[in-house]
Amino acid sequence: MSKGKIIVAGIGPGSREDITPAALSAIRQSDVIIGYNYYFQFIQDIVRPDAQCIDTGMKREKARAEEACKHALEGKTVTVISSGDAGIYGMAPLIYEMSVKQEASQLEIEVVPGISAFQKAASLLGAPIGHDLCIISLSDLMTPWERIEKRIRAAAIGDFVTAVYNPKSEGRYWQLYRLKELFLEERDPTTPVGYVRQAGREEQVVNLTTLGEFDPEQVDMFTVILIGNSQSYISGDKFITPRGYYGEIKMNKDVGIGQDIMIRSFRTIEKELKNKEIPLDKKWALLHAIHTTADFDMENILRVDDNAVASLYKQFSQGEVRTIITDVTMAASGIRKGALQRMGIEVKCYLQDERAIALAAEKGITRTQAGIRLAASEHPDALYVFGNAPTALIELCDLIRKGKATPAGIIAAPVGFVHVQESKHMVKPFVSIPKFIVEGRKGGSNLAATLVNAILCYNDAEQLKPGRDV
């Protein structure tokens, strides 16, 4: 008796054009062809008239492998067909396992690759798999969900373009929602998502959306999903993941290099926060503070009054507050000029004002104190910002108590060792004034300025898209 052979052939996603010449040749030379009955419609006109066709229903993979081994041991050439590629969630691994179990290792086994459904879907969507890729099946028939979820997290964290197989079934309805939830913890909501139903078949439907807008209800068991990485973007009706030959292409043409870096930095910071469930306006200020200082201790020492960011942004945007006063010029220089111009806001520092210099000499006080005294006489209702001088903050507190200043808000971030902590404590009793306080000795002009910037761009907070004026 001649030696039998098993060919495991991937016949592609469904159309004749997507069946490789090697797979067609394997089918034509076979004595026996075994497969899921649905797949025979794609090859029936190329099967030899004398060939035996053995079709089975779904979930009969083990039975198909056993049939293949049995006929091959009789000396026949057997082709086991799989849709897509036989090695990707197909019959190839099972055939090799079965040959060992049935002590049929003398059988020749050949695997003929095919075009996988994710490859066909990718070609219809554009070029979404141009960089590192992983494939995940949501079927938990053979794999515990706990393990699948670990793989989903790893794919999301690793910034892989991700193809999703077996996304839903009649009894598996919630897993795709969970996958979306996990990806949104690591990816921007604007990340491209493409999904193709019945890729390569007459019923084919191609859809392109974003991770945030993706609706799992539009998906069924015949759908393959592709989720982009952090560099993927949509151009017209095409989904593209660049290799980098033309430099880093942004998701949004309006986002420059500086802003792109800042956006990614903020996402990184947000992931590492100990407490992610804080109100949006407080989180927005905190993200700015950590971004500027690279100091996660800001979670413990930055105190922001309830609604302080939102209320001050509203006052600035509606023109109720037009002036920001800083204790030193360095704090003023860190406030973004584009935001100030856009909102019609003036920043003033009286440190170099000749009147302040004369007043300081006359009264025996610091120039920053004198500057704040002058500022309060001309702009009593401004936003007051302190990043250096505790004496200036103490001066403002005294003026408030005397009714000579009614600040729209106070940013209290002086830095140092003498009177610094006391000056911050002096601010706290003014409960009706929105306040930002950096507790303890830490602070600085750069930190004070970035807290102002958080206020001025608060309308970008919901999309976590900082740095438009960078």
C-alpha positions as CSV (number, residue, x, y, z in Angstrom):
1,M,0.0,0.0,0.0
2,S,1.3,3.4,-1.0
3,K,2.2,5.9,1.7
4,G,-0.6,8.3,2.5
5,K,-0.4,12.1,2.8
6,I,-2.3,14.9,4.5
7,I,-2.3,18.3,3.0
8,V,-3.7,21.0,5.3
9,A,-4.7,23.9,3.0
10,G,-5.9,27.4,3.7
11,I,-8.5,28.4,1.1
12,G,-8.5,32.1,2.0
13,P,-11.4,34.1,3.3
14,G,-13.9,33.0,0.6
15,S,-13.5,34.4,-2.9
16,R,-11.9,32.4,-5.7
17,E,-9.4,35.1,-6.3
18,D,-8.0,34.7,-2.8
19,I,-7.3,31.0,-3.1
20,T,-3.6,30.4,-3.8
21,P,-2.4,28.3,-6.7
22,A,-0.8,25.9,-4.2
23,A,-4.1,25.4,-2.5
24,L,-5.9,24.8,-5.8
25,S,-3.3,22.3,-6.8
26,A,-3.7,20.4,-3.5
27,I,-7.5,20.2,-3.9
28,R,-7.2,19.0,-7.5
29,Q,-4.8,16.1,-6.6
30,S,-6.6,14.9,-3.6
31,D,-8.5,11.6,-3.2
32,V,-10.3,12.8,-0.1
33,I,-11.3,16.3,0.9
34,I,-12.4,17.0,4.4
35,G,-13.8,20.2,5.9
36,Y,-16.5,22.2,7.5
37,N,-19.5,21.9,5.1
38,Y,-19.9,25.7,4.7
39,Y,-16.4,25.9,3.0
40,F,-17.2,23.4,0.1
41,Q,-19.2,26.0,-1.8
42,F,-16.0,27.8,-2.5
43,I,-14.2,24.9,-4.1
44,Q,-16.9,22.5,-5.5
45,D,-16.1,23.2,-9.1
46,I,-12.4,22.3,-8.8
47,V,-12.8,19.0,-6.9
48,R,-12.0,15.9,-9.0
49,P,-15.2,14.0,-9.9
50,D,-13.9,10.8,-8.3
51,A,-12.7,12.5,-5.1
52,Q,-14.5,11.7,-1.8
53,C,-15.8,14.8,0.0
54,I,-16.4,14.5,3.7
55,D,-18.1,17.5,5.3
56,T,-18.9,18.1,8.9
57,G,-20.7,20.7,11.0
58,M,-19.1,23.3,13.2
59,K,-17.1,22.3,16.3
60,R,-16.2,18.9,14.7
61,E,-12.6,19.7,14.2
62,K,-11.4,16.7,16.2
63,A,-13.6,14.4,14.1
64,R,-12.2,15.9,10.9
65,A,-8.6,15.3,12.0
66,E,-9.4,11.7,12.9
67,E,-11.0,11.1,9.5
68,A,-8.0,12.6,7.8
69,C,-5.6,10.3,9.6
70,K,-7.8,7.3,8.9
71,H,-7.9,7.9,5.1
72,A,-4.2,8.8,4.9
73,L,-3.3,5.6,6.7
74,E,-5.1,3.8,3.8
75,G,-2.6,5.4,1.4
76,K,-4.8,8.2,0.1
77,T,-3.9,11.8,-0.5
78,V,-6.2,13.8,1.8
79,T,-6.7,17.5,1.9
80,V,-8.2,19.1,5.0
81,I,-9.5,22.6,4.1
82,S,-9.6,25.6,6.5
83,S,-10.8,29.0,5.7
84,G,-8.2,31.7,5.7
85,D,-4.8,30.3,6.7
86,A,-4.8,26.7,8.0
87,G,-2.2,27.6,10.7
88,I,-4.1,30.6,12.2
89,Y,-7.0,29.2,14.3
90,G,-7.2,26.5,11.6
91,M,-6.7,22.7,11.3
92,A,-2.9,22.5,10.9
93,P,-2.0,22.3,14.7
94,L,-4.7,19.7,15.3
95,I,-3.6,17.5,12.4
96,Y,-0.1,17.4,13.7
97,E,-1.4,16.6,17.2
98,M,-3.7,13.9,15.9
99,S,-0.9,12.2,13.9
100,V,1.1,11.8,17.2
101,K,-1.9,10.6,19.2
102,Q,-2.8,8.0,16.6
103,E,0.8,6.9,16.2
104,A,0.6,8.0,12.5
105,S,3.8,10.0,12.6
106,Q,4.9,8.1,9.4
107,L,2.3,10.1,7.5
108,E,3.6,12.9,5.3
109,I,1.9,16.2,6.4
110,E,2.1,19.3,4.3
111,V,0.7,22.7,5.3
112,V,-0.3,25.0,2.4
113,P,-0.7,28.6,3.7
114,G,-3.6,30.8,2.7
115,I,-4.7,34.4,2.9
116,S,-6.0,35.0,6.4
117,A,-9.2,36.9,7.0
118,F,-7.3,39.6,8.9
119,Q,-5.1,40.1,5.8
120,K,-8.0,40.3,3.5
121,A,-9.8,42.8,5.9
122,A,-6.6,44.8,6.1
123,S,-6.3,45.1,2.3
124,L,-9.9,46.4,2.1
125,L,-9.3,48.9,4.9
126,G,-6.1,50.3,3.4
127,A,-2.8,49.5,5.1
128,P,-3.6,49.1,8.9
129,I,-1.0,46.3,9.6
130,G,2.1,48.1,8.5
131,H,3.8,47.7,11.8
132,D,4.0,45.2,14.7
133,L,0.9,43.1,14.9
134,C,-0.8,40.6,17.1
135,I,-3.9,38.5,16.7
136,I,-6.3,37.6,19.6
137,S,-9.3,35.3,19.5
138,L,-12.1,36.1,22.0
139,S,-13.4,32.6,21.9
140,D,-13.1,31.1,25.4
141,L,-14.1,27.6,24.4
142,M,-10.4,26.4,24.7
143,T,-8.8,29.3,26.5
144,P,-9.9,30.6,29.9
145,W,-11.1,34.2,29.8
146,E,-8.6,35.3,32.4
147,R,-5.8,34.4,30.0
148,I,-7.5,36.1,27.1
149,E,-7.8,39.3,29.1
150,K,-4.1,39.2,30.0
151,R,-3.3,39.0,26.3
152,I,-5.7,41.9,25.5
153,R,-4.0,44.0,28.1
154,A,-0.5,43.1,26.8
155,A,-1.5,44.0,23.3
156,A,-3.0,47.3,24.4
157,I,0.0,48.2,26.6
158,G,2.5,47.0,23.9
159,D,1.0,49.3,21.3
160,F,0.4,46.5,18.9
161,V,-1.9,46.8,15.9
162,T,-4.4,44.1,17.0
163,A,-6.6,41.8,14.9
164,V,-9.6,40.3,16.8
165,Y,-11.1,37.0,15.7
166,N,-14.2,35.4,17.0
167,P,-15.4,38.7,18.5
168,K,-19.0,37.6,19.3
169,S,-21.3,34.6,19.2
170,E,-24.8,33.9,20.4
171,G,-23.6,33.1,23.9
172,R,-20.5,35.4,23.9
173,Y,-21.9,38.9,23.9
174,W,-19.9,40.9,26.6
175,Q,-16.3,40.0,25.8
176,L,-15.9,42.6,23.0
177,Y,-17.2,45.3,25.3
178,R,-14.6,44.4,27.8
179,L,-11.9,44.4,25.1
180,K,-12.9,48.0,24.1
181,E,-12.8,49.0,27.8
182,L,-9.3,47.6,28.2
183,F,-8.0,49.3,25.0
184,L,-9.4,52.6,26.0
185,E,-7.4,52.5,29.2
186,E,-4.2,52.5,27.0
187,R,-5.2,54.0,23.7
188,D,-6.6,57.4,22.6
189,P,-10.3,57.3,21.7
190,T,-9.4,58.6,18.2
191,T,-7.4,55.4,17.5
192,P,-8.7,54.0,14.1
193,V,-10.7,50.8,14.2
194,G,-11.8,48.9,11.1
195,Y,-14.1,45.9,11.0
196,V,-15.0,43.8,8.0
197,R,-17.9,41.3,7.8
198,Q,-17.6,38.4,5.5
199,A,-14.3,39.6,4.0
200,G,-13.9,38.5,0.4
201,R,-17.4,37.1,0.1
202,E,-20.6,38.4,-1.6
203,E,-22.0,39.7,1.7
204,Q,-18.8,41.7,2.5
205,V,-19.3,44.9,4.5
206,V,-16.4,47.3,5.3
207,N,-16.6,49.7,8.2
208,L,-14.1,52.3,9.5
209,T,-14.5,54.2,12.8
210,T,-12.5,55.1,16.0
211,L,-12.0,53.2,19.2
212,G,-14.2,55.7,21.1
213,E,-17.1,55.5,18.6
214,F,-16.8,51.7,17.9
215,D,-20.1,49.9,18.6
216,P,-19.7,46.2,19.5
217,E,-23.4,45.7,18.6
218,Q,-22.4,46.2,14.9
219,V,-20.2,43.0,15.0
220,D,-21.0,39.3,14.6
221,M,-19.1,36.1,14.4
222,F,-18.3,36.6,10.8
223,T,-16.5,39.9,11.5
224,V,-12.8,40.6,11.8
225,I,-11.7,43.7,13.7
226,L,-8.5,45.6,13.4
227,I,-7.4,48.1,16.0
228,G,-4.7,50.6,15.2
229,N,-1.6,51.5,17.3
230,S,-0.7,55.0,18.6
231,Q,0.7,56.0,15.1
232,S,-2.2,54.7,13.0
233,Y,-4.4,57.3,11.4
234,I,-7.3,57.7,9.0
235,S,-6.8,59.4,5.6
236,G,-10.0,59.8,3.7
237,D,-11.6,56.4,3.8
238,K,-8.3,54.5,4.4
239,F,-6.8,53.2,7.6
240,I,-3.0,53.5,7.6
241,T,-0.3,52.4,10.1
242,P,3.0,53.9,9.0
243,R,6.3,52.3,9.1
244,G,8.1,55.6,9.7
245,Y,9.8,56.2,6.3
246,Y,8.2,59.6,6.0
247,G,8.6,60.5,9.7
248,E,6.0,60.3,12.3
249,I,2.6,61.0,10.8
250,K,0.2,62.4,13.3
251,M,-3.4,61.3,13.9
252,N,-4.5,64.9,13.4
253,K,-2.8,67.2,10.9
254,D,-3.4,70.2,13.2
255,V,-1.2,68.6,15.9
256,G,2.5,69.7,15.8
257,I,5.5,67.7,17.1
258,G,5.6,69.6,20.4
259,Q,1.9,69.1,21.1
260,D,2.1,65.4,20.0
261,I,4.9,64.8,22.6
262,M,2.9,66.6,25.3
263,I,-0.3,64.6,24.5
264,R,1.6,61.3,24.8
265,S,3.3,62.5,28.0
266,F,0.0,63.3,29.6
267,R,-1.4,59.8,28.7
268,T,1.7,58.2,30.3
269,I,1.2,60.3,33.4
270,E,-2.5,59.5,33.7
271,K,-1.7,55.8,33.5
272,E,0.7,56.1,36.4
273,L,-1.6,58.1,38.7
274,K,-2.4,56.3,42.0
275,N,-5.9,57.9,42.0
276,K,-7.5,58.1,38.6
277,E,-10.9,58.8,39.9
278,I,-10.5,62.5,40.7
279,P,-12.6,65.2,39.1
280,L,-11.6,66.3,35.6
281,D,-10.6,69.8,36.5
282,K,-8.4,68.7,39.4
283,K,-6.9,66.0,37.3
284,W,-6.1,68.5,34.5
285,A,-4.2,70.7,36.9
286,L,-2.4,67.7,38.4
287,L,-1.3,66.4,35.0
288,H,0.2,69.8,34.1
289,A,2.0,69.9,37.4
290,I,3.5,66.4,37.1
291,H,4.4,67.0,33.4
292,T,6.3,70.2,34.4
293,T,8.1,68.7,37.4
294,A,8.3,65.0,36.6
295,D,7.3,64.7,40.3
296,F,4.5,62.3,41.2
297,D,4.6,63.6,44.7
298,M,2.3,66.3,43.3
299,E,-0.5,63.8,43.8
300,N,0.1,64.3,47.6
301,I,0.9,68.0,47.8
302,L,-1.1,69.8,45.1
303,R,-4.3,71.1,46.6
304,V,-6.9,72.4,44.2
305,D,-10.2,73.8,45.4
306,D,-13.3,72.2,44.0
307,N,-14.2,73.6,40.6
308,A,-11.3,76.0,40.7
309,V,-10.0,75.3,37.2
310,A,-13.4,75.2,35.6
311,S,-14.7,78.4,37.3
312,L,-11.6,80.4,36.5
313,Y,-11.6,79.2,32.9
314,K,-15.2,80.3,32.6
315,Q,-14.3,83.8,34.0
316,F,-11.4,84.2,31.6
317,S,-13.3,82.9,28.5
318,Q,-16.3,85.2,29.3
319,G,-14.1,88.2,29.8
320,E,-14.9,88.6,33.5
321,V,-11.2,88.5,34.3
322,R,-8.7,90.1,32.0
323,T,-5.5,90.3,34.1
324,I,-3.0,87.9,35.6
325,I,-0.5,89.2,38.2
326,T,2.7,87.3,38.9
327,D,5.2,87.7,41.7
328,V,8.3,87.5,39.4
329,T,9.0,87.8,35.7
330,M,10.0,84.1,35.4
331,A,6.4,83.0,36.3
332,A,5.0,85.4,33.7
333,S,7.3,84.1,31.0
334,G,6.1,80.5,31.4
335,I,2.5,81.4,30.7
336,R,1.7,80.5,27.0
337,K,1.5,83.6,24.9
338,G,-0.7,82.0,22.3
339,A,-3.4,81.2,25.0
340,L,-3.1,84.8,26.4
341,Q,-3.6,86.3,22.9
342,R,-6.4,83.9,22.0
343,M,-8.3,84.9,25.2
344,G,-7.4,88.6,25.4
345,I,-5.6,88.3,28.7
346,E,-2.8,90.5,30.0
347,V,0.0,89.3,32.3
348,K,1.6,91.9,34.5
349,C,4.6,91.7,36.9
350,Y,5.5,94.8,39.0
351,L,8.9,93.6,40.1
352,Q,10.8,95.9,37.8
353,D,8.3,98.8,38.1
354,E,10.1,101.9,39.3
355,R,7.3,102.6,41.7
356,A,7.7,99.2,43.3
357,I,11.5,99.8,43.6
358,A,10.9,103.1,45.3
359,L,8.1,101.7,47.6
360,A,10.3,98.9,48.7
361,A,13.1,101.3,49.6
362,E,10.8,103.6,51.4
363,K,8.9,101.0,53.4
364,G,11.7,98.6,54.0
365,I,9.9,95.6,52.3
366,T,10.9,93.3,49.5
367,R,10.3,94.4,45.9
368,T,7.9,91.5,45.4
369,Q,5.8,92.7,48.3
370,A,5.9,96.2,46.9
371,G,4.9,94.9,43.5
372,I,1.9,93.1,44.9
373,R,0.8,96.1,46.8
374,L,0.9,98.2,43.6
375,A,-0.9,95.4,41.6
376,A,-3.7,95.2,44.2
377,S,-4.3,98.9,43.9
378,E,-4.7,98.7,40.1
379,H,-6.0,95.1,39.5
380,P,-7.6,94.0,42.8
381,D,-9.7,91.3,41.1
382,A,-6.9,89.6,38.9
383,L,-5.7,86.1,39.1
384,Y,-2.6,86.2,41.4
385,V,0.2,83.8,40.7
386,F,3.1,83.1,43.1
387,G,6.0,80.8,42.1
388,N,8.9,82.4,44.0
389,A,8.3,84.9,46.7
390,P,6.5,83.9,50.0
391,T,6.7,87.5,51.2
392,A,4.6,88.6,48.2
393,L,2.0,85.9,49.0
394,I,1.9,87.1,52.6
395,E,1.4,90.6,51.4
396,L,-1.6,89.6,49.3
397,C,-3.2,87.8,52.2
398,D,-2.8,90.9,54.3
399,L,-4.4,93.0,51.6
400,I,-7.3,90.6,51.2
401,R,-8.0,90.8,55.0
402,K,-8.0,94.6,54.8
403,G,-10.5,94.5,51.9
404,K,-7.9,96.0,49.4
405,A,-7.8,92.9,47.2
406,T,-10.5,90.5,45.9
407,P,-8.6,88.1,43.7
408,A,-10.4,86.0,41.1
409,G,-8.1,83.2,42.2
410,I,-4.7,82.5,43.8
411,I,-2.0,80.1,42.7
412,A,0.2,79.6,45.8
413,A,3.5,77.9,44.7
414,P,6.4,79.8,46.2
415,V,9.5,77.6,46.7
416,G,12.1,77.7,49.4
417,F,12.8,77.3,53.2
418,V,11.9,80.7,54.9
419,H,8.2,81.6,55.4
420,V,7.2,79.4,52.5
421,Q,5.0,76.9,54.3
422,E,3.5,79.6,56.5
423,S,2.6,81.8,53.5
424,K,0.6,78.8,52.0
425,H,-1.2,78.2,55.3
426,M,-2.2,81.9,55.3
427,V,-4.1,81.5,52.0
428,K,-6.3,78.6,53.2
429,P,-8.8,80.5,55.3
430,F,-10.0,82.4,52.2
431,V,-12.6,79.8,51.3
432,S,-14.5,81.9,48.8
433,I,-11.4,82.4,46.6
434,P,-10.5,79.5,44.1
435,K,-7.0,78.4,45.2
436,F,-4.2,76.2,44.0
437,I,-1.7,75.4,46.8
438,V,1.5,73.4,46.5
439,E,1.9,72.3,50.1
440,G,5.3,72.3,51.8
441,R,8.5,73.7,50.5
442,K,8.1,72.7,46.9
443,G,6.9,75.0,44.2
444,G,8.6,77.3,41.6
445,S,7.8,79.7,38.8
446,N,7.6,77.0,36.2
447,L,5.0,75.1,38.3
448,A,3.0,78.3,39.0
449,A,3.0,79.0,35.2
450,T,1.9,75.6,34.2
451,L,-1.1,75.7,36.6
452,V,-2.1,78.9,34.8
453,N,-1.8,77.1,31.5
454,A,-4.0,74.4,32.8
455,I,-6.7,77.0,33.4
456,L,-6.3,78.7,30.0
457,C,-6.7,75.4,28.1
458,Y,-9.3,73.7,30.3
459,N,-11.6,73.2,27.2
460,D,-9.0,70.6,26.0
461,A,-9.2,68.6,29.2
462,E,-12.1,66.2,28.2
463,Q,-10.2,65.0,25.2
464,L,-6.9,64.9,27.2
465,K,-5.3,67.0,24.4
466,P,-2.9,69.5,26.0
467,G,-0.5,71.9,24.4
468,R,-2.4,73.5,21.6
469,D,-0.4,76.7,22.2
470,V,3.0,74.9,22.4
